[in-house]
Amino acid sequence: MSSPYIHGFRQAPYAEDQKYAKTILTTHVLERGLTTGAILGSTYTALRYFRAPDFKTKLLHNAGRGLLWSGPLMLAALWGRMRGREHIEWQDRSWRLLGNPFQGEVDLFTEVGLVAGTATYLGRVPRAAWTGYGALGAAGLGTIGGTVAYMAWRHGMHGGKFKEHEAL
C-alpha cells in the first residue's frame, strides 16, 4: 500500500520521476529531529528534576530547547549524509519514504500532535507569557504524544499490520 501523501507530496510512479525530492527528505528529517530533540529534553528533565516544584515549567523549557537544537543538528546530519549524492539518490530515498505506509501514518500522527500540543499551550497561557521555550516545548511534547498515539494505534490495536499486509 502506498501512502497517499506525506507532507502533501504524492509518490510518483517511478523514483526517477519523483518531484521535490530534496524538500520531501528534508521535511521528513526535520520532523523526526524535532521529535527526537523533544524526547531528549523531556528525558533529561524527568531524570534530573522529577521532584522539583517547578517540574512542569522545566519540562516545557527543556523539551523546547531540545526541539530547537535538534532541528539544525538533524539538518546538518542530512547534509553530511547526502552531500555529493546524485539527484536520483534523493529521488529514490524520497520515493521509498512516500511508499512506506507506516511512515506516512507516523508523520500524520506526529503533525497532529504538534498542532494539538501547541494549540493547548497557547489556549491556556496568557499572550504575555509566550516568551521563552514554552510554546516550543508544548509543540515538542505534542510530537511525542502523536508518536505514542501512532504506536498505540498501529502496533497496539492493529498488531503492526495493514489489512493488505495481513495475508503476508
Backbone as a printed PyTorch tensor [residue, N CA C, xyz], in Angstrom:
tensor([[[  0.8430,  -1.1820,   0.0000],
         [  0.0000,   0.0000,   0.0000],
         [  0.8830,   1.2380,   0.0000]],

        [[  0.6740,   2.0950,  -0.8920],
         [  1.4040,   3.3520,  -0.9530],
         [  0.6290,   4.4010,  -0.1740]],

        [[  1.3400,   5.1850,   0.6380],
         [  0.6580,   6.2460,   1.3610],
         [  0.1780,   7.2730,   0.3490]],

        [[ -0.9990,   7.8560,   0.5690],
         [ -1.4900,   8.8280,  -0.3970],
         [ -0.5860,  10.0440,  -0.4900]],

        [[ -0.0170,  10.4530,   0.5940],
         [  0.9170,  11.5670,   0.5970],
         [  1.6020,  11.6590,   1.9490]],

        [[  2.7370,  12.2990,   1.9480],
         [  3.3950,  12.7070,   3.1780],
         [  3.7250,  14.1710,   2.9850]],

        [[  3.3040,  14.9870,   3.9180],
         [  3.5410,  16.4280,   3.8610],
         [  2.9630,  17.0350,   2.5810]],

        [[  1.9040,  16.4560,   2.0400],
         [  1.2560,  16.9940,   0.8540],
         [  1.8870,  16.5700,  -0.4570]],

        [[  2.8570,  15.6890,  -0.4460],
         [  3.5240,  15.2390,  -1.6660],
         [  3.0440,  13.8400,  -2.0340]],

        [[  2.7630,  13.6480,  -3.2930],
         [  2.3440,  12.3400,  -3.7840],
         [  3.5430,  11.5730,  -4.3350]],

        [[  3.4610,  10.2560,  -4.2330],
         [  4.5100,   9.4020,  -4.7620],
         [  4.3360,   9.2640,  -6.2690]],

        [[  5.4240,   9.4770,  -6.9990],
         [  5.4170,   9.3070,  -8.4550],
         [  5.4140,   7.8120,  -8.7860]],

        [[  5.0210,   7.4600, -10.0090],
         [  5.0280,   6.0340, -10.3780],
         [  6.4280,   5.4160, -10.3170]],

        [[  7.4520,   6.1960, -10.6250],
         [  8.8360,   5.7060, -10.6060],
         [  9.7100,   6.6890,  -9.8500]],

        [[ 10.7490,   6.1700,  -9.2100],
         [ 11.6250,   7.0160,  -8.3940],
         [ 12.2340,   8.1580,  -9.1990]],

        [[ 12.6190,   7.8790, -10.4290],
         [ 13.2670,   8.9300, -11.2220],
         [ 12.3100,  10.0530, -11.6260]],

        [[ 11.0070,   9.8400, -11.4150],
         [ 10.0170,  10.8820, -11.6990],
         [  9.5910,  11.6520, -10.4550]],

        [[ 10.1570,  11.3090,  -9.2950],
         [  9.7260,  11.9350,  -8.0470],
         [ 10.1230,  13.4080,  -8.0110]],

        [[  9.1100,  14.2600,  -7.9000],
         [  9.3490,  15.6980,  -7.8140],
         [  9.5990,  16.0930,  -6.3670]],

        [[ 10.2930,  17.1970,  -6.1740],
         [ 10.5480,  17.7940,  -4.8690],
         [ 11.2630,  16.8350,  -3.9140]],

        [[ 12.1690,  16.0310,  -4.4270],
         [ 12.8370,  15.0020,  -3.6220],
         [ 13.5880,  15.6000,  -2.4310]],

        [[ 14.3180,  16.6660,  -2.6480],
         [ 15.0840,  17.2600,  -1.5500],
         [ 14.1640,  17.8580,  -0.4880]],

        [[ 13.0860,  18.4520,  -0.9060],
         [ 12.1220,  19.0190,   0.0340],
         [ 11.4660,  17.9250,   0.8610]],

        [[ 11.0980,  16.8300,   0.2190],
         [ 10.4460,  15.7150,   0.9140],
         [ 11.3780,  15.1340,   1.9670]],

        [[ 12.5900,  14.8380,   1.5900],
         [ 13.5330,  14.2170,   2.5190],
         [ 13.9250,  15.1800,   3.6330]],

        [[ 14.1290,  16.4350,   3.3070],
         [ 14.4930,  17.4260,   4.3160],
         [ 13.3650,  17.6170,   5.3230]],

        [[ 12.1380,  17.7000,   4.8550],
         [ 10.9910,  17.8550,   5.7430],
         [ 10.8640,  16.6580,   6.6750]],

        [[ 11.0440,  15.4730,   6.1300],
         [ 10.9590,  14.2590,   6.9360],
         [ 12.0410,  14.2410,   8.0240]],

        [[ 13.2600,  14.5270,   7.6570],
         [ 14.3670,  14.5020,   8.6150],
         [ 14.1620,  15.5800,   9.6880]],

        [[ 13.7110,  16.7400,   9.2860],
         [ 13.4590,  17.8080,  10.2510],
         [ 12.3720,  17.3900,  11.2380]],

        [[ 11.3100,  16.8060,  10.7480],
         [ 10.2190,  16.3860,  11.6290],
         [ 10.6750,  15.3110,  12.6110]],

        [[ 11.4120,  14.3380,  12.1330],
         [ 11.9150,  13.2930,  13.0320],
         [ 12.8840,  13.8960,  14.0480]],

        [[ 13.6650,  14.8810,  13.6060],
         [ 14.6120,  15.5340,  14.5030],
         [ 13.9220,  16.3100,  15.6070]],

        [[ 12.8200,  16.9620,  15.2880],
         [ 12.0950,  17.7230,  16.3020],
         [ 11.5650,  16.8030,  17.3930]],

        [[ 11.0210,  15.6670,  16.9960],
         [ 10.5220,  14.7060,  17.9800],
         [ 11.6690,  14.1590,  18.8190]],

        [[ 12.7800,  13.8360,  18.1830],
         [ 13.9410,  13.3140,  18.9070],
         [ 14.4510,  14.3210,  19.9340]],

        [[ 14.5550,  15.5630,  19.5380],
         [ 15.0130,  16.5980,  20.4620],
         [ 14.0750,  16.7740,  21.6410]],

        [[ 12.7730,  16.7410,  21.3810],
         [ 11.8050,  16.8660,  22.4710],
         [ 11.9020,  15.6740,  23.4230]],

        [[ 12.1280,  14.4830,  22.8810],
         [ 12.2850,  13.2980,  23.7320],
         [ 13.5410,  13.4340,  24.5960]],

        [[ 14.6380,  13.8640,  24.0040],
         [ 15.8820,  14.0210,  24.7680],
         [ 15.7360,  15.0810,  25.8620]],

        [[ 15.1390,  16.2140,  25.5240],
         [ 14.9410,  17.2710,  26.5140],
         [ 14.0050,  16.8430,  27.6330]],

        [[ 12.9440,  16.1340,  27.2930],
         [ 11.9890,  15.6590,  28.2980],
         [ 12.6060,  14.5990,  29.1920]],

        [[ 13.3780,  13.7100,  28.6000],
         [ 14.0330,  12.6570,  29.3810],
         [ 15.0220,  13.2670,  30.3690]],

        [[ 15.8000,  14.2180,  29.9000],
         [ 16.7410,  14.9050,  30.7830],
         [ 16.0000,  15.5310,  31.9650]],

        [[ 14.8970,  16.1990,  31.6840],
         [ 14.1280,  16.8560,  32.7350],
         [ 13.5540,  15.8370,  33.7120]],

        [[ 13.0110,  14.7510,  33.1800],
         [ 12.4210,  13.7300,  34.0440],
         [ 13.4730,  13.1120,  34.9650]],

        [[ 14.6470,  12.8800,  34.4610],
         [ 15.7010,  12.2700,  35.2760],
         [ 16.2820,  13.2320,  36.3080]],

        [[ 16.3600,  14.4870,  35.9440],
         [ 17.0360,  15.4380,  36.8320],
         [ 16.0970,  16.2130,  37.7530]],

        [[ 14.9110,  16.5540,  37.2810],
         [ 14.0470,  17.4690,  38.0330],
         [ 12.6960,  16.8800,  38.4160]],

        [[ 12.5600,  15.5700,  38.4430],
         [ 11.2470,  14.9630,  38.6390],
         [ 10.5470,  15.4610,  39.8980]],

        [[ 11.2650,  15.6340,  40.9780],
         [ 10.6530,  16.0480,  42.2420],
         [ 10.6970,  17.5690,  42.4600]],

        [[ 11.1570,  18.3020,  41.5020],
         [ 11.2420,  19.7560,  41.6560],
         [  9.8400,  20.3660,  41.6380]],

        [[  9.6280,  21.4290,  42.4200],
         [  8.3010,  22.0500,  42.4460],
         [  7.9100,  22.6840,  41.1030]],

        [[  8.8800,  23.0970,  40.3250],
         [  8.5940,  23.7080,  39.0250],
         [  8.8480,  22.7230,  37.8740]],

        [[  8.5570,  21.4530,  38.0990],
         [  8.8170,  20.4040,  37.1120],
         [  8.1360,  20.6900,  35.7720]],

        [[  6.8900,  21.1020,  35.7990],
         [  6.1590,  21.3420,  34.5400],
         [  6.8260,  22.4380,  33.7080]],

        [[  7.2450,  23.4950,  34.3820],
         [  7.9200,  24.5910,  33.6830],
         [  9.2360,  24.1170,  33.0900]],

        [[  9.9940,  23.3690,  33.8800],
         [ 11.2760,  22.8500,  33.3900],
         [ 11.0600,  21.8580,  32.2420]],

        [[ 10.0050,  21.0560,  32.3200],
         [  9.7090,  20.1090,  31.2560],
         [  9.4310,  20.8340,  29.9410]],

        [[  8.5740,  21.8440,  29.9790],
         [  8.2930,  22.6250,  28.7710],
         [  9.5520,  23.3070,  28.2540]],

        [[ 10.3120,  23.8870,  29.1600],
         [ 11.5220,  24.6110,  28.7720],
         [ 12.5300,  23.6840,  28.0870]],

        [[ 12.8060,  22.5350,  28.7010],
         [ 13.8230,  21.6340,  28.1420],
         [ 13.3320,  20.8850,  26.9090]],

        [[ 12.0450,  20.5790,  26.8390],
         [ 11.5120,  19.9850,  25.6070],
         [ 11.6420,  20.9910,  24.4630]],

        [[ 11.3810,  22.2670,  24.7610],
         [ 11.5300,  23.3110,  23.7440],
         [ 12.9740,  23.5180,  23.3250]],

        [[ 13.8770,  23.4940,  24.2760],
         [ 15.3000,  23.6340,  23.9370],
         [ 15.7730,  22.4490,  23.0980]],

        [[ 15.3420,  21.2470,  23.4660],
         [ 15.7170,  20.0640,  22.6860],
         [ 15.1880,  20.1430,  21.2720]],

        [[ 13.9540,  20.6020,  21.1430],
         [ 13.3460,  20.7630,  19.8200],
         [ 14.1140,  21.7980,  19.0020]],

        [[ 14.4680,  22.9030,  19.6400],
         [ 15.1610,  23.9790,  18.9440],
         [ 16.5540,  23.5680,  18.4710]],

        [[ 17.2690,  22.7990,  19.2840],
         [ 18.6240,  22.3900,  18.9240],
         [ 18.6620,  21.1990,  17.9820]],

        [[ 17.7000,  20.3070,  18.0800],
         [ 17.7740,  19.0850,  17.2830],
         [ 17.4970,  19.3090,  15.8090]],

        [[ 16.6330,  20.2520,  15.4900],
         [ 16.3240,  20.5110,  14.0800],
         [ 17.5600,  20.8320,  13.2560]],

        [[ 18.3190,  21.8670,  13.6490],
         [ 19.5340,  22.1740,  12.9000],
         [ 20.5590,  21.0420,  12.9000]],

        [[ 20.6690,  20.3140,  14.0080],
         [ 21.6180,  19.1920,  14.0460],
         [ 21.2200,  18.0910,  13.0720]],

        [[ 19.9410,  17.7970,  12.9990],
         [ 19.4830,  16.7610,  12.0650],
         [ 19.6500,  17.2210,  10.6140]],

        [[ 19.4180,  18.4900,  10.3610],
         [ 19.6280,  19.0010,   9.0030],
         [ 21.1040,  18.9400,   8.6240]],

        [[ 21.9790,  19.2170,   9.5860],
         [ 23.4220,  19.0900,   9.3300],
         [ 23.7840,  17.6300,   9.0560]],

        [[ 23.1650,  16.7120,   9.7810],
         [ 23.4160,  15.2840,   9.5490],
         [ 22.9280,  14.8690,   8.1600]],

        [[ 21.7810,  15.3810,   7.7520],
         [ 21.2680,  15.0860,   6.4060],
         [ 22.2230,  15.6380,   5.3570]],

        [[ 22.6820,  16.8570,   5.5500],
         [ 23.6150,  17.4530,   4.5990],
         [ 24.8690,  16.5940,   4.5080]],

        [[ 25.3950,  16.1640,   5.6560],
         [ 26.5980,  15.3350,   5.6500],
         [ 26.3730,  13.9990,   4.9630]],

        [[ 25.2130,  13.4190,   5.1700],
         [ 24.9060,  12.1060,   4.5760],
         [ 24.6850,  12.1980,   3.0690]],

        [[ 24.0370,  13.2580,   2.6180],
         [ 23.6430,  13.3550,   1.2180],
         [ 24.5640,  14.2480,   0.3930]],

        [[ 25.5670,  14.8280,   1.0020],
         [ 26.4930,  15.7040,   0.2720],
         [ 27.1760,  14.9150,  -0.8440]],

        [[ 27.1730,  15.4640,  -2.0170],
         [ 27.8210,  14.8260,  -3.1560],
         [ 26.9940,  13.7420,  -3.8250]],

        [[ 25.7910,  13.5000,  -3.3470],
         [ 24.9410,  12.4630,  -3.9400],
         [ 24.2640,  12.9990,  -5.1980]],

        [[ 23.9950,  12.0990,  -6.0960],
         [ 23.2710,  12.4460,  -7.3220],
         [ 21.8080,  12.7360,  -6.9890]],

        [[ 21.1660,  13.4890,  -7.8600],
         [ 19.7590,  13.8320,  -7.6530],
         [ 18.8800,  12.5710,  -7.6170]],

        [[ 19.2310,  11.5660,  -8.3900],
         [ 18.4390,  10.3350,  -8.4170],
         [ 18.4570,   9.6460,  -7.0500]],

        [[ 19.5390,   9.8170,  -6.2810],
         [ 19.5840,   9.2210,  -4.9420],
         [ 18.6140,   9.9210,  -3.9930]],

        [[ 18.4970,  11.2340,  -4.1210],
         [ 17.4910,  11.9680,  -3.3530],
         [ 16.0950,  11.5010,  -3.7670]],

        [[ 15.9050,  11.3640,  -5.0760],
         [ 14.6020,  10.9280,  -5.5700],
         [ 14.2580,   9.5340,  -5.0650]],

        [[ 15.2230,   8.6250,  -5.0920],
         [ 14.9690,   7.2600,  -4.6550],
         [ 14.5970,   7.2100,  -3.1730]],

        [[ 15.3390,   7.9210,  -2.3420],
         [ 15.0370,   7.9250,  -0.9100],
         [ 13.6690,   8.5430,  -0.6390]],

        [[ 13.3630,   9.6200,  -1.3170],
         [ 12.0660,  10.2680,  -1.1350],
         [ 10.9330,   9.3850,  -1.6460]],

        [[ 11.1550,   8.7460,  -2.7650],
         [ 10.1490,   7.8650,  -3.3490],
         [  9.8430,   6.6980,  -2.4100]],

        [[ 10.8990,   6.0990,  -1.8500],
         [ 10.6970,   4.9920,  -0.9080],
         [ 10.0230,   5.4640,   0.3800]],

        [[ 10.3500,   6.6560,   0.8200],
         [  9.7120,   7.2270,   2.0020],
         [  8.2150,   7.4080,   1.7620]],

        [[  7.8650,   7.9550,   0.6180],
         [  6.4510,   8.1640,   0.2920],
         [  5.7050,   6.8390,   0.1110]],

        [[  6.3930,   5.7990,  -0.2730],
         [  5.7710,   4.4990,  -0.4730],
         [  5.6290,   3.6700,   0.7890]],

        [[  6.1280,   4.1670,   1.9070],
         [  6.0660,   3.4310,   3.1670],
         [  4.8200,   3.8510,   3.9370]],

        [[  3.8040,   2.9900,   4.0230],
         [  2.5640,   3.3980,   4.6800],
         [  2.7430,   3.6690,   6.1650]],

        [[  3.6560,   2.9730,   6.8120],
         [  3.8970,   3.2100,   8.2290],
         [  4.4640,   4.6070,   8.4440]],

        [[  5.3800,   5.0160,   7.5820],
         [  5.9900,   6.3350,   7.7200],
         [  4.9670,   7.4290,   7.4780]],

        [[  4.1180,   7.2390,   6.5040],
         [  3.0720,   8.2230,   6.2540],
         [  2.1440,   8.3810,   7.4550]],

        [[  1.8320,   7.2690,   8.0820],
         [  0.9340,   7.3070,   9.2250],
         [  1.5960,   7.9450,  10.4500]],

        [[  2.8380,   7.5920,  10.7360],
         [  3.5050,   8.1900,  11.8960],
         [  3.7280,   9.6800,  11.6650]],

        [[  4.0200,  10.0840,  10.4530],
         [  4.1760,  11.5080,  10.1710],
         [  2.8690,  12.2550,  10.4040]],

        [[  1.7610,  11.6740,   9.9870],
         [  0.4590,  12.3120,  10.1910],
         [  0.1480,  12.4440,  11.6780]],

        [[  0.3280,  11.3820,  12.4330],
         [  0.0650,  11.4300,  13.8710],
         [  0.9710,  12.4570,  14.5510]],

        [[  2.2280,  12.5140,  14.1440],
         [  3.1680,  13.4620,  14.7410],
         [  2.7620,  14.8970,  14.4510]],

        [[  2.3450,  15.1570,  13.2240],
         [  1.9310,  16.5130,  12.8580],
         [  0.6790,  16.9400,  13.6170]],

        [[ -0.2750,  16.0200,  13.7640],
         [ -1.4810,  16.3300,  14.5300],
         [ -1.1050,  16.6000,  15.9890]],

        [[ -0.1980,  15.8060,  16.5330],
         [  0.2580,  16.0260,  17.9040],
         [  0.9370,  17.3670,  18.0780]],

        [[  1.7440,  17.7650,  17.1130],
         [  2.4290,  19.0550,  17.1680],
         [  1.4140,  20.1900,  17.2260]],

        [[  0.4240,  20.1430,  16.3650],
         [ -0.6020,  21.1930,  16.3380],
         [ -1.4180,  21.1770,  17.6300]],

        [[ -1.7950,  19.9840,  18.0890],
         [ -2.5990,  19.8770,  19.3080],
         [ -1.8250,  20.3750,  20.5250]],

        [[ -0.5620,  20.0160,  20.6390],
         [  0.2490,  20.4700,  21.7600],
         [  0.4040,  21.9760,  21.7820]],

        [[  0.6780,  22.5400,  20.6290],
         [  0.8350,  23.9950,  20.5390],
         [ -0.4700,  24.7060,  20.8330]],

        [[ -1.5690,  24.2270,  20.2660],
         [ -2.8710,  24.8580,  20.4830],
         [ -3.2810,  24.7820,  21.9530]],

        [[ -3.0110,  23.6670,  22.5830],
         [ -3.3370,  23.5240,  24.0040],
         [ -2.5630,  24.5260,  24.8320]],

        [[ -1.2800,  24.6510,  24.5500],
         [ -0.4520,  25.6020,  25.2930],
         [ -0.9180,  27.0350,  25.0620]],

        [[ -1.0860,  27.4000,  23.8280],
         [ -1.4480,  28.7830,  23.5130],
         [ -2.8560,  29.1190,  23.9870]],

        [[ -3.7130,  28.1110,  24.0950],
         [ -5.0590,  28.3430,  24.5920],
         [ -5.1140,  28.5410,  26.0970]],

        [[ -4.1040,  28.0780,  26.8170],
         [ -4.1060,  28.1420,  28.2780],
         [ -3.2300,  29.2480,  28.8470]],

        [[ -2.3150,  29.7600,  28.0800],
         [ -1.3270,  30.7020,  28.5990],
         [ -1.6440,  32.1050,  28.0840]],

        [[ -1.6180,  33.0880,  28.9640],
         [ -1.8410,  34.4620,  28.5000],
         [ -0.7850,  34.8720,  27.4750]],

        [[ -1.1800,  35.7190,  26.5660],
         [ -0.2920,  36.1310,  25.4780],
         [  1.0420,  36.6720,  25.9840]],

        [[  1.0520,  37.3480,  27.1100],
         [  2.2830,  37.9340,  27.6480],
         [  3.2800,  36.8540,  28.0720]],

        [[  2.8100,  35.6340,  28.3110],
         [  3.6920,  34.5640,  28.7890],
         [  4.2330,  33.6990,  27.6550]],

        [[  4.0540,  34.0910,  26.4050],
         [  4.5030,  33.2780,  25.2740],
         [  6.0080,  33.3620,  25.0440]],

        [[  6.7100,  34.0370,  25.8850],
         [  8.1570,  34.1540,  25.7200],
         [  8.8330,  32.8720,  26.1800]],

        [[ 10.0770,  32.7360,  25.8550],
         [ 10.8240,  31.5580,  26.2700],
         [ 10.5410,  30.3630,  25.3800]],

        [[ 10.6660,  29.2040,  25.9660],
         [ 10.5530,  27.9630,  25.2100],
         [  9.2180,  27.2570,  25.4030]],

        [[  8.2770,  27.8690,  26.0740],
         [  7.0260,  27.2050,  26.4080],
         [  6.2560,  26.6700,  25.2170]],

        [[  6.0110,  27.5130,  24.2210],
         [  5.2540,  27.0580,  23.0470],
         [  6.0360,  25.9980,  22.2750]],

        [[  7.3500,  26.1720,  22.1800],
         [  8.1710,  25.1500,  21.5140],
         [  8.1240,  23.8350,  22.2820]],

        [[  8.1810,  23.9290,  23.6030],
         [  8.1010,  22.7290,  24.4260],
         [  6.7690,  22.0290,  24.2750]],

        [[  5.6940,  22.7980,  24.2240],
         [  4.3700,  22.2140,  24.0320],
         [  4.2750,  21.5410,  22.6610]],

        [[  4.8500,  22.1670,  21.6410],
         [  4.8690,  21.5550,  20.3120],
         [  5.6570,  20.2500,  20.3460]],

        [[  6.8060,  20.2710,  21.0220],
         [  7.6260,  19.0670,  21.1350],
         [  6.9260,  17.9550,  21.8910]],

        [[  6.2940,  18.3140,  23.0080],
         [  5.5420,  17.3040,  23.7540],
         [  4.3770,  16.7780,  22.9230]],

        [[  3.7990,  17.6410,  22.0910],
         [  2.7360,  17.1900,  21.1810],
         [  3.2480,  16.1760,  20.1640]],

        [[  4.4650,  16.3900,  19.6450],
         [  5.0090,  15.4160,  18.6900],
         [  5.2720,  14.0790,  19.3650]],

        [[  5.7040,  14.1320,  20.6270],
         [  5.9020,  12.8860,  21.3780],
         [  4.5530,  12.1910,  21.5690]],

        [[  3.5540,  12.9640,  21.9660],
         [  2.2140,  12.3990,  22.1460],
         [  1.6670,  11.8060,  20.8600]],

        [[  1.8880,  12.4770,  19.7490],
         [  1.4400,  11.9540,  18.4610],
         [  2.1470,  10.6650,  18.0920]],

        [[  3.4340,  10.5880,  18.3780],
         [  4.1880,   9.3680,  18.0780],
         [  3.7250,   8.2100,  18.9550]],

        [[  3.4930,   8.4870,  20.2300],
         [  2.9910,   7.4440,  21.1380],
         [  1.5940,   7.0010,  20.7070]],

        [[  0.7530,   7.9480,  20.3070],
         [ -0.5880,   7.5940,  19.8290],
         [ -0.5000,   6.7190,  18.5800]],

        [[  0.4220,   7.0380,  17.6810],
         [  0.6270,   6.1990,  16.4960],
         [  1.0100,   4.7810,  16.8920]],

        [[  1.9650,   4.6520,  17.8150],
         [  2.4130,   3.3150,  18.2210],
         [  1.2620,   2.5250,  18.8440]],

        [[  0.4380,   3.1880,  19.6700],
         [ -0.7080,   2.5040,  20.2690],
         [ -1.7170,   2.0990,  19.1950]],

        [[ -1.9530,   2.9900,  18.2420],
         [ -2.9240,   2.7330,  17.1690],
         [ -2.4570,   1.6210,  16.2300]],

        [[ -1.2950,   1.7700,  15.6750],
         [ -0.8370,   0.8330,  14.6480],
         [ -0.3120,  -0.4720,  15.2480]],

        [[  0.4940,  -0.3620,  16.2780],
         [  1.1470,  -1.5620,  16.7960],
         [  0.3810,  -2.2120,  17.9430]],

        [[ -0.3710,  -1.4100,  18.6880],
         [ -1.1690,  -1.9780,  19.7640],
         [ -2.5040,  -2.4990,  19.2750]],

        [[ -3.2590,  -1.6480,  18.6100],
         [ -4.6050,  -2.0170,  18.1750],
         [ -4.6240,  -2.8440,  16.8960]],

        [[ -3.6570,  -2.6390,  16.0170],
         [ -3.6700,  -3.3220,  14.7180],
         [ -2.5160,  -4.3050,  14.5450]],

        [[ -1.7870,  -4.5590,  15.5870],
         [ -0.7110,  -5.5440,  15.5330],
         [  0.4060,  -5.2010,  14.5730]],

        [[  0.5590,  -3.9280,  14.2340],
         [  1.6380,  -3.5050,  13.3480],
         [  1.4130,  -3.8540,  11.8900]],

        [[  0.1690,  -4.1180,  11.5130],
         [ -0.1060,  -4.5260,  10.1310],
         [ -1.2260,  -3.6830,   9.5280]],

        [[ -1.1660,  -3.5660,   8.2120],
         [ -2.2610,  -3.0100,   7.4420],
         [ -3.0450,  -4.1860,   6.8830]],

        [[ -4.2930,  -3.9830,   6.5540],
         [ -5.1290,  -5.1000,   6.0760],
         [ -4.5210,  -5.8470,   4.9100]],

        [[ -3.9570,  -5.1420,   3.9470],
         [ -3.3890,  -5.8170,   2.7900],
         [ -2.1040,  -6.5620,   3.1180]],

        [[ -1.5160,  -6.2870,   4.2950],
         [ -0.3070,  -6.9920,   4.6930],
         [ -0.5780,  -8.2020,   5.5820]],

        [[ -1.8210,  -8.3550,   6.0350],
         [ -2.1600,  -9.4350,   6.9540],
         [ -1.9690, -10.8130,   6.3270]],

        [[ -2.1600, -10.9240,   5.0230],
         [ -2.0250, -12.2120,   4.3460],
         [ -0.5580, -12.6190,   4.2010]],

        [[  0.3480, -11.6900,   4.3460],
         [  1.7740, -11.9950,   4.1660],
         [  2.3380, -12.7710,   5.3220]]])
